[in-house]
Amino acid sequence: MDLGQLAEIISSQGDIIAIYSEEGKLLQFLADGSKILYGCLASRMRSSSLDAVLGEQVPMRIRLACRTKELATCQYHDEASDQWFWVRISPLPFPIDGMEAVLLAVINNTSMQKQNKRLSRLCLIDSLTSVYNRRMMESVLVPLVIRALSNDSLVCAVIIDIDHFKSINDLYGHCVGDQMLRHTAEWGRIAFPELDIVRYGGDEFVLFSIDRPAKEIEDVSKKLCKDISKTAYKEERYALTLTVSIGIGVSGKRTSYYELFHLADTALYQAKALGRNQVVVHRFP
């Protein structure tokens, strides 16, 4: 089989396909790919070195494929166009002009990558309130907090809990209770727009601040309590007032994440024991 026969077989392909030598030298272009999917990528591959266009990993994978005689693959992200490409490198079973060579296919898989990102994000969002969920907190926020605490940064853990939430569900129904959860989440976003708020579970919401004055967090939390309690909600045929209790834990020297969270949790229980609709702050000694 010669290059002409090979080109004829794959000329109908909609992706970019070319033959490169083991050293990364372009030997022949077999398919330029769809302009809609690839733009000027094929032209760039013709006029520039492979590493300049698709990154250093591609020439490395070509050498690996030639030496092992096994398929090699990698991903390439074009940041300028925000396009993702799957690069498939297949060693040819015969030499080209006396050189070991590979068949290199560049396949646009941007839609799949973006769909995967959307799905990943959905896995971290609470579907009812549209704030982050506990999985996001444990996989993203907790490691950040642990790192900050290990550097002795000031960290505040804030737990917001809806007062008498079970009674709201019992008296008005779960649809009204769900709406109260949405209201609380939205109030949290308004009060702390630069922080990630998490629905920890049930009617509890959690957020963390790093390197912000504890007094500032306390003052914002008190205003949040006041603003929520002064707002009357009309849900279906009901009018009701919502209140929340807030516990804040403030880190000290060599505070662990678990100590900090327990501190905030203890403060929350004290706020409820003192009559609810208030903020209690506990500081690590």
C-alpha positions as CSV (number, residue, x, y, z in Angstrom):
1,M,0.0,0.0,0.0
2,D,1.4,3.4,-1.0
3,L,0.5,6.9,0.2
4,G,-1.9,7.4,-2.7
5,Q,-4.0,4.4,-1.7
6,L,-4.0,5.4,1.9
7,A,-5.1,8.9,1.1
8,E,-7.9,7.5,-1.1
9,I,-9.2,5.3,1.8
10,I,-9.5,8.1,4.3
11,S,-10.1,11.2,2.1
12,S,-13.8,11.1,3.0
13,Q,-13.1,11.5,6.8
14,G,-14.4,14.7,8.4
15,D,-11.5,15.0,10.8
16,I,-7.9,16.2,10.3
17,I,-5.7,13.3,9.3
18,A,-2.0,13.5,8.5
19,I,1.2,11.4,8.4
20,Y,4.1,12.4,10.6
21,S,7.6,10.9,10.9
22,E,8.9,9.6,14.2
23,E,10.8,13.0,14.6
24,G,7.5,14.9,14.2
25,K,8.0,15.9,10.6
26,L,4.9,16.3,8.4
27,L,5.0,13.9,5.6
28,Q,1.6,14.3,4.1
29,F,-1.8,15.7,4.8
30,L,-4.6,13.3,4.0
31,A,-7.7,15.2,5.3
32,D,-8.1,18.9,6.3
33,G,-11.2,18.4,8.4
34,S,-14.4,20.4,8.4
35,K,-13.8,24.2,8.5
36,I,-16.8,24.5,10.9
37,L,-15.1,22.2,13.4
38,Y,-11.4,22.9,12.8
39,G,-11.2,26.5,11.4
40,C,-7.6,27.1,10.4
41,L,-6.1,24.3,12.5
42,A,-5.1,22.3,9.5
43,S,-3.3,25.3,8.0
44,R,-1.4,25.9,11.2
45,M,-0.3,22.3,11.3
46,R,1.0,22.6,7.7
47,S,3.0,25.8,8.4
48,S,4.2,25.3,12.0
49,S,5.9,22.7,14.0
50,L,3.6,20.2,15.7
51,D,4.5,21.1,19.2
52,A,3.8,24.8,18.5
53,V,0.3,23.9,17.3
54,L,-0.8,21.0,19.5
55,G,1.7,21.2,22.4
56,E,4.8,19.3,23.4
57,Q,3.0,16.2,24.4
58,V,2.1,15.3,20.8
59,P,5.7,14.8,19.4
60,M,6.5,12.8,22.6
61,R,3.5,10.5,22.0
62,I,4.5,10.1,18.4
63,R,8.0,8.9,19.4
64,L,6.4,6.6,22.0
65,A,4.0,5.1,19.4
66,C,6.8,4.5,16.9
67,R,8.9,2.7,19.5
68,T,6.2,0.6,21.2
69,K,4.1,0.1,18.0
70,E,1.0,0.8,20.1
71,L,-1.7,3.4,19.8
72,A,-1.2,6.6,21.7
73,T,-3.7,9.3,22.5
74,C,-3.9,12.7,24.2
75,Q,-6.1,15.7,24.6
76,Y,-5.4,19.2,23.3
77,H,-7.2,22.4,24.5
78,D,-7.0,25.5,22.2
79,E,-7.5,28.2,24.8
80,A,-7.9,31.0,22.2
81,S,-11.0,29.3,20.7
82,D,-12.0,27.2,23.7
83,Q,-12.0,24.1,21.5
84,W,-11.0,20.6,22.7
85,F,-9.4,18.0,20.4
86,W,-8.7,14.3,20.8
87,V,-5.4,13.4,19.2
88,R,-5.1,9.8,18.1
89,I,-1.7,8.5,17.0
90,S,-1.5,5.2,15.2
91,P,1.9,3.7,14.3
92,L,2.0,2.6,10.6
93,P,3.0,-1.0,9.9
94,F,5.3,0.1,7.1
95,P,7.9,2.8,6.6
96,I,7.3,6.0,4.7
97,D,10.3,7.1,2.6
98,G,12.4,4.8,4.8
99,M,11.2,6.4,8.0
100,E,9.0,5.1,10.9
101,A,5.7,7.0,10.7
102,V,2.3,7.4,12.3
103,L,-1.1,8.3,11.2
104,L,-2.2,11.2,13.3
105,A,-5.9,12.1,13.6
106,V,-7.2,15.2,15.3
107,I,-10.8,14.9,16.3
108,N,-12.9,17.8,17.6
109,N,-14.7,16.7,20.8
110,T,-15.5,20.1,22.2
111,S,-19.2,19.3,22.6
112,M,-18.5,16.2,24.7
113,Q,-16.0,18.1,26.9
114,K,-18.4,20.9,27.5
115,Q,-21.3,18.5,28.2
116,N,-19.0,16.6,30.7
117,K,-18.2,19.9,32.4
118,R,-21.9,20.8,32.6
119,L,-22.7,17.3,34.1
120,S,-19.8,17.7,36.6
121,R,-21.1,21.1,37.7
122,L,-24.6,19.7,38.1
123,C,-23.2,17.0,40.4
124,L,-22.0,19.8,42.7
125,I,-25.2,21.9,42.7
126,D,-28.2,21.4,45.0
127,S,-31.1,21.1,42.6
128,L,-33.7,22.7,44.9
129,T,-31.8,25.9,46.0
130,S,-29.2,26.2,43.2
131,V,-26.4,26.7,45.7
132,Y,-23.5,24.2,46.1
133,N,-24.1,20.8,47.7
134,R,-22.2,18.9,50.3
135,R,-20.2,17.0,47.7
136,M,-18.8,20.2,46.4
137,M,-18.0,21.3,50.0
138,E,-16.1,18.1,50.8
139,S,-14.3,17.9,47.5
140,V,-13.4,21.5,46.9
141,L,-14.0,23.8,49.9
142,V,-12.8,21.6,52.7
143,P,-9.3,21.0,51.1
144,L,-9.0,24.8,50.7
145,V,-9.9,25.4,54.3
146,I,-7.5,22.7,55.5
147,R,-4.7,24.3,53.5
148,A,-5.5,27.7,54.9
149,L,-5.6,26.4,58.5
150,S,-2.3,24.7,58.0
151,N,-0.8,28.1,57.1
152,D,-2.4,29.7,60.2
153,S,-4.8,31.8,58.1
154,L,-7.8,33.2,59.9
155,V,-10.8,31.0,58.9
156,C,-14.5,31.5,59.9
157,A,-17.0,28.7,59.5
158,V,-20.6,29.8,59.3
159,I,-23.6,27.5,59.7
160,I,-27.1,28.9,59.0
161,D,-30.1,27.0,60.2
162,I,-33.8,27.8,59.6
163,D,-35.7,28.1,62.8
164,H,-38.6,25.7,63.4
165,F,-38.3,24.3,59.9
166,K,-40.1,21.1,60.7
167,S,-43.1,23.1,61.9
168,I,-43.1,25.0,58.6
169,N,-43.3,21.8,56.7
170,D,-46.0,20.4,59.1
171,L,-48.2,23.5,59.1
172,Y,-47.8,24.7,55.6
173,G,-46.6,21.7,53.6
174,H,-43.4,20.8,51.9
175,C,-43.9,23.1,48.9
176,V,-43.8,26.1,51.3
177,G,-40.9,24.6,53.2
178,D,-39.0,24.2,49.9
179,Q,-39.6,27.8,49.1
180,M,-38.3,28.9,52.5
181,L,-35.1,26.9,51.7
182,R,-34.8,28.9,48.4
183,H,-35.4,32.2,50.2
184,T,-32.7,31.3,52.8
185,A,-30.2,30.3,50.0
186,E,-30.8,33.6,48.2
187,W,-30.4,35.7,51.3
188,G,-27.1,33.9,51.9
189,R,-25.9,34.7,48.4
190,I,-26.9,38.4,48.9
191,A,-25.2,38.7,52.3
192,F,-22.0,36.9,51.2
193,P,-21.8,37.5,47.4
194,E,-18.0,36.6,47.3
195,L,-18.3,33.4,49.2
196,D,-19.6,29.9,48.2
197,I,-22.7,29.0,50.1
198,V,-23.4,25.3,50.5
199,R,-26.6,23.5,51.4
200,Y,-25.1,21.1,53.9
201,G,-28.2,19.1,54.4
202,G,-31.9,19.6,55.4
203,D,-32.3,23.2,56.4
204,E,-28.6,23.9,57.1
205,F,-26.4,26.1,55.0
206,V,-22.6,26.4,55.4
207,L,-20.0,28.9,54.2
208,F,-16.3,29.6,54.9
209,S,-14.3,32.8,54.9
210,I,-10.5,32.9,54.7
211,D,-8.4,35.9,55.8
212,R,-11.4,38.1,56.5
213,P,-11.9,39.8,59.9
214,A,-14.1,37.7,62.2
215,K,-16.0,40.9,63.3
216,E,-16.9,41.6,59.7
217,I,-18.4,38.1,59.3
218,E,-20.2,38.4,62.5
219,D,-21.7,41.8,61.5
220,V,-22.8,40.5,58.1
221,S,-24.4,37.5,59.8
222,K,-26.3,39.6,62.3
223,K,-27.6,41.8,59.4
224,L,-28.6,38.6,57.6
225,C,-30.6,37.5,60.6
226,K,-32.3,40.8,60.9
227,D,-33.1,41.2,57.2
228,I,-34.7,37.7,57.0
229,S,-36.8,38.2,60.1
230,K,-38.2,41.5,58.9
231,T,-39.4,40.1,55.6
232,A,-42.9,38.6,55.3
233,Y,-43.4,35.9,52.8
234,K,-46.6,35.2,51.0
235,E,-46.7,31.6,49.8
236,E,-49.9,30.4,48.2
237,R,-52.6,31.4,50.7
238,Y,-50.2,31.8,53.6
239,A,-48.2,34.7,55.0
240,L,-45.4,33.8,57.3
241,T,-42.2,35.2,58.8
242,L,-38.9,33.2,58.5
243,T,-36.0,33.4,61.0
244,V,-32.6,31.7,61.1
245,S,-30.0,31.0,63.8
246,I,-26.4,31.3,62.9
247,G,-23.3,29.7,64.5
248,I,-19.8,31.0,63.7
249,G,-16.5,29.2,64.5
250,V,-13.3,31.3,64.4
251,S,-10.0,29.6,64.0
252,G,-6.9,30.1,66.2
253,K,-3.4,28.8,66.1
254,R,-3.1,25.2,64.8
255,T,-6.9,24.7,64.6
256,S,-8.0,21.6,62.6
257,Y,-10.9,21.7,60.2
258,Y,-12.9,19.3,62.4
259,E,-12.3,21.6,65.5
260,L,-13.4,24.6,63.5
261,F,-16.6,23.0,62.2
262,H,-17.4,21.6,65.6
263,L,-16.9,25.1,67.1
264,A,-19.4,26.6,64.6
265,D,-21.9,23.7,65.2
266,T,-21.7,24.3,69.0
267,A,-22.3,28.0,68.5
268,L,-25.3,27.2,66.4
269,Y,-26.9,25.0,69.1
270,Q,-26.2,27.8,71.6
271,A,-28.0,30.3,69.4
272,K,-31.0,28.0,69.2
273,A,-30.9,27.4,73.0
274,L,-30.9,31.2,73.6
275,G,-34.1,31.7,71.7
276,R,-33.2,31.5,68.0
277,N,-33.1,34.3,65.5
278,Q,-29.6,35.3,66.5
279,V,-25.9,34.9,66.0
280,V,-23.4,33.2,68.4
281,V,-19.7,33.2,67.8
282,H,-17.2,30.8,69.3
283,R,-13.5,31.4,69.0
284,F,-10.8,28.8,69.2
285,P,-8.6,29.4,72.2
